[in-house]
Amino acid sequence: MGRIFEVRKHTMFARWDRMAKQFTRIGKEIAIAVKAGGPDPNTNPALRRCFQNAKSVNMPKDRVEAAIKRAAGKEMENYEEILYEGYAPHGVAVLVETATDNPTRTVANLRSYFTKGNGNMGTSGSVSFQFKKMGVFKLKPEGLNQEELEFELIDSGLEEMGEGTGENKEPILILRTAFNDFGNMQKALEEKKIAPISAEVEWIPSNTLELSENQAEEVLKLVDKLEQDDDVQKVFHNLK
């Protein structure tokens, strides 16, 4: 019984840590969106996207409102969005999106993680050419005619549509657009009264690497370390 309790407790704490990290990430996205386009979601599509993403991770409404209020205040930090590039062990390409108020601290931390994880940081452009920056929209499939929707969204920049599973293994519909068509797709979905589960910009690898279980574990250990850093928003890689 004691062992089962310990496992459950560990799982619970891991879930809380992941949730706290998601709230911090979205809080920074809200800050950046408000600084760029103001606190009114009716005139700020980036902020509307933040609302959708906050809802997808069950971020409480009062925390979202507090983040907007802080971002609109003069004392709020100015976050700089910087993309860092590098290689994990066994040649796996890694992109690290950050939002930081201290780039010197951030780059020092990331370099340390890469070095200790048997990887190395690269220069700008050394890795990103292996990825395509895309808008990724996740929808609930219920009530949607997928064939009709695919045809109707082509003019809004739809490049790929497929089925997938969400965090709770529920079926979802995944739409991908070129990065430059992100706003067009967001507007098209709004006009159709379709509220995405989430709407994100992601780096999709052109090709993936397949490694042994032990090698993959080594890579994912570094990825996990990077994701835990407070300045890191998202980590992308080409591990299959």
Secondary structure, 3 states (H helix, E strand, C coil): CHHHHHHHHHHHHHHHHHHHHHHHHHHHHHHHHHHHHCCCCCCCHHHHHHHHHHHHCCCCHHHHHHHHHHHHCCCCCCCEEEEEEEECHHHCEEEEEEEECCHHHHHHHHHHHHHHCCCEECCCCCCHHHEEEEEEEEECCCCCCHHHHHHHHHHHCEEEEEEEECCCCCEEEEEEEEHHHHHHHHHHHHHCCCCCCEEEEEEEECCCECCCHHHHHHHHHHHHHHHHCCCEEEEEECEC
